[in-house]
Amino acid sequence: MLSLPQFPLLRVRHNLRRAPCVKTRLPPTMTAAATATGPSTTGVLLEEVDTTRNVQQYYGKTLTSSRDLKTSACCSAVPPSARVRSILSALPDEVLARFYGCGSPLPLGIEGLTVLDLGSGSGRDCYVAAALVGASGSVVGVDMTEEQLAVARAHTQQWASHLGYSNLRFVHGRMERLHEAGIADESIDLVLSNCVVNLSPDKRAVLGEVFRVLKYGGEFHFSDVYADRRLAQSAREDPVLVGECLGGALYEQDFLRLCRDIGFADPRVLSRAPVAITDEAVSAAVGGANFSSVTYRLFKLPAGRLETLCEDYGQYAVYKGTIQGAPHAYALDDHHILQKGKPFLVCGNTASMLGETWLGKHFDIHGDRSVHYGLFPCGPAPSADTAAAACAPGGACC
Ligand SMILES: C[S@@+](CC[C@H](N)C(=O)[O-])C[C@H]1O[C@@H](n2cnc3c(N)ncnc32)[C@H](O)[C@@H]1O
């Protein structure tokens, strides 16, 4: 059983406000850069076996509840929507107690969708999603740790009685090998994940599998931790930093390159919160790097539909106000907040995200790509808390 005294640094950062996700020593050959941009593995590498065992040990045995976390990196920084909060209030205590997510990747308006949660843990987000999708939708959670799956499975019947229908199941599997868990090509509308991708030794394989299982018009909606630079090898191999969900965090620009490589051409940030590092030893060990918990939206559309730059075709979108829990406005991302009934100028990419995905029934898109007016006037994405001020509803800024 892993314990804090095994890791000297942990003693000096007892006042950190973030949470250790996993205490594992990464093999020297496994680097964040390699996992970000290297080829996918076709077999089971020794490094993967070690990492898998350590992660399973930590989430299966070391942690018994979120109270055991020592910092807040694996704690949600962004509050869930009111509708989600109301569903959460009915969840079994045990499911809530073992929540280790770092965000709220739970979009509204998903009635009838087929949802997959990667690294579902005790199942909190799956239970909420099961309520959000309703009787005509379904939810499957995949996790590789039996103890987590046992907690998640223990309450599904109770939840089905509460909801009045049964649409939730949990399967054992690795997110790098979803085919082995029986997740078929183009079978999923919405893939969720909450603070799990950073734990993978093969992030390219994870994104590749997500792309494979998503239907066209589907979305990967997930929260994870990112760094503002490539970490030194010493930091990537430091068990404490990996344990703090920092060592496995990708440099965000490498993550964006990887997304585009895989086919997710225009990643959108929904929310972002800094991960505070208050401990000098940790700060020194990461070489002054800064970390953020970010919720990304990656839409899968046919090749070429999402362009590398935002282009102006004179299109505008109108939100119908039909998403339950969002009657007045809808945030596609941190700088596209559409008010019900109010025309909102959009670039071609945004028009496709709103009109040609699972969101399509909630928006009217006016115009097509037949006439091009040049580059869409884009600005740098503001942070979530400045989005409303920086982006006046009715205008647009990609
Ligand atoms: C930080 S916890 C998050 C759990 C859950 N998403 C939540 O929000 O509570 C990480 C979870 O991911 C699982 N996990 C880690 N790596 C995995 C992998 N490669 N494949 C499947 N599950 C994995 C662990 O077993 C653990 O349950």
The ligand as an SDF file (V2000), in Angstrom:
LIG
                    3D

 27 29  0  0  0  0  0  0  0  0999 V2000
   -8.8670   10.7090  -10.7050 C   0  0  0  0  0  0  0  0  0  0  0  0
   -9.9140    9.2920  -10.7430 S   0  0  0  0  0  0  0  0  0  0  0  0
  -11.3390    9.9850  -11.5150 C   0  0  0  0  0  0  0  0  0  0  0  0
  -12.5330    9.0890  -11.4150 C   0  0  0  0  0  0  0  0  0  0  0  0
  -13.8350    9.6950  -11.9110 C   0  0  0  0  0  0  0  0  0  0  0  0
  -13.6970   10.1650  -13.2770 N   0  0  0  0  0  0  0  0  0  0  0  0
  -14.3020   10.8000  -11.0040 C   0  0  0  0  0  0  0  0  0  0  0  0
  -14.4550   11.9230  -11.4780 O   0  0  0  0  0  0  0  0  0  0  0  0
  -14.4780   10.5350   -9.8200 O   0  0  0  0  0  0  0  0  0  0  0  0
   -9.1870    8.3060  -12.0300 C   0  0  0  0  0  0  0  0  0  0  0  0
   -9.9370    7.0360  -12.4050 C   0  0  0  0  0  0  0  0  0  0  0  0
   -9.4930    6.6590  -13.6900 O   0  0  0  0  0  0  0  0  0  0  0  0
   -9.2410    5.2810  -13.7050 C   0  0  0  0  0  0  0  0  0  0  0  0
   -8.2030    5.0730  -14.7160 N   0  0  0  0  0  0  0  0  0  0  0  0
   -6.9410    5.5590  -14.7070 C   0  0  0  0  0  0  0  0  0  0  0  0
   -6.2890    5.2090  -15.8220 N   0  0  0  0  0  0  0  0  0  0  0  0
   -7.1680    4.4740  -16.5560 C   0  0  0  0  0  0  0  0  0  0  0  0
   -7.0900    3.8350  -17.8130 C   0  0  0  0  0  0  0  0  0  0  0  0
   -5.9530    3.8660  -18.5280 N   0  0  0  0  0  0  0  0  0  0  0  0
   -8.1760    3.1870  -18.2820 N   0  0  0  0  0  0  0  0  0  0  0  0
   -9.3240    3.1260  -17.5530 C   0  0  0  0  0  0  0  0  0  0  0  0
   -9.4500    3.7160  -16.3460 N   0  0  0  0  0  0  0  0  0  0  0  0
   -8.3880    4.3890  -15.8560 C   0  0  0  0  0  0  0  0  0  0  0  0
   -8.8140    4.9290  -12.3040 C   0  0  0  0  0  0  0  0  0  0  0  0
   -9.0270    3.5750  -12.0260 O   0  0  0  0  0  0  0  0  0  0  0  0
   -9.6940    5.8620  -11.4850 C   0  0  0  0  0  0  0  0  0  0  0  0
  -10.9190    5.2580  -11.1630 O   0  0  0  0  0  0  0  0  0  0  0  0
  1  2  1  0
  2  3  1  0
  2 10  1  0
  3  4  1  0
  4  5  1  0
  5  6  1  0
  5  7  1  0
  7  8  2  0
  7  9  1  0
 10 11  1  0
 11 12  1  0
 11 26  1  0
 12 13  1  0
 13 14  1  0
 13 24  1  0
 14 15  1  0
 14 23  1  0
 15 16  2  0
 16 17  1  0
 17 18  1  0
 17 23  2  0
 18 19  1  0
 18 20  2  0
 20 21  1  0
 21 22  2  0
 22 23  1  0
 24 25  1  0
 24 26  1  0
 26 27  1  0
M  CHG  2   2   1   9  -1
M  END
$$$$
